[in-house]
Amino acid sequence: MPDHKNTPTLVKCLIWDLDNTLWRGVLLENDEVVVPDAIRDVIVELDARGVLHAVSSKNDHDLAWERLRELGLADYFVAARIGWGRKSDAVREIAGLLEFAERTVAFIDDQATERAEVEFHLPEIRCYPAERATELPGLPEFTPVSHTADSGRRRTMYQANLRRNAERAEYQGPDAEFLRSLGLRLTVARAGEEDIARAEELTVRTSQMNATGVHYSDADLRALLTDAHHEVLVASLSDRFGSHGVIGIVLVARHASSWHLKLLATSCRVMSFGIGAALLGWIADQAARAEVHLIADFRRTDRNRIMEVAYRFAGYEQQDCGCAQELAPGGNNIERLHLKPVRQEPPVTLALAAPDLTG
């Protein structure tokens, strides 16, 4: 498997200053500021790659947002913090709103003092001067390994997620009741050729909800598709707000007395819906029906503590069992967690459609 430890972390959101960065001129001095075609091209291209755009600008909010509408660009921005406060506070708020690690967020501004202020308070944020804007699509941190259908829809999915979260914040009843009101439908399917690009993307982009942090390349996944002893499964999610797209990947290797759960990774934006727990419950139920044990790979990273909690809560533990002798050595700091599964009740907050793996 290729070594990707030196590959730059992909930028998930680019936060733009406005005056003399996104557009030419200062809005409060000239309300006819214009956006160069080259900057428009950058916005459109990065959006197609699945990079989100946001705004942090010291400006009059209503005037600035109205100008973005007039320029036909407002819909490209999933969040905006326009006012007179510190840029670092605005950048931090946007990262928190989107639930992104700060190391996956970038900031572009024409003022060196503003970039320095952000870098001082948020050292993991990557900052770029405005004159480099047209270079960004050529940089590796803005270039995902592949473009998928979900990449092109990522903006609209995040915008729907913000509306969903706003409704959730206003909901007065129990959280489980709100989740049931969404009409969540989780669909698990065996991956096809058309799913490989998105499956690979999930192994690269997902950090918090990734059990190993191991990147599986396009070639790796295609090889597993044709291996009769492996299951490559993708999970998609939808609700009354629309489709979340493909949000999870599960890799399982079959052995005589055990199933080896080599990878479970789900998109961080669906973390609050309990998708990881639902998938672990379904896999446990399938393994119990097949009368095999489960052995899950887990490798600690600086971001995936929540996955360890999910495995432990599902009953996985470090335990010597003869079934582990069927597996090749883990290596690469991989821990092997064991579970003797029992039948599971279906989830109560979502509808689950999934294949039978016991045949």
Secondary structure by P-SEA (a helix, b strand, c coil): ccccccccccccbbbbbcccccccccccccccccccaaaaaaaaaaaaacbbbbbbbcccaaaaaaaaaaacccccccccccccccaaaaaaaaaaaaccccccbbbbbccaaaaaaaaaacccbbbbccccccccccccccccccccccccaaaaaaaaaaaaaaaaaaccccaaaaaaaabbbbbbbcccccaaaaaaaaaccccccccccccccaaaaaaaaacccccbbbbbbbcccccccccbbbbbbbcccbbbccbbbbbccccccaaaaaaaaaaaaaaaaacbbbbbbbbbccccaaaaaaaaaaccccccccccccccccccbbbbbbbbcccccccccbbbbbccccc
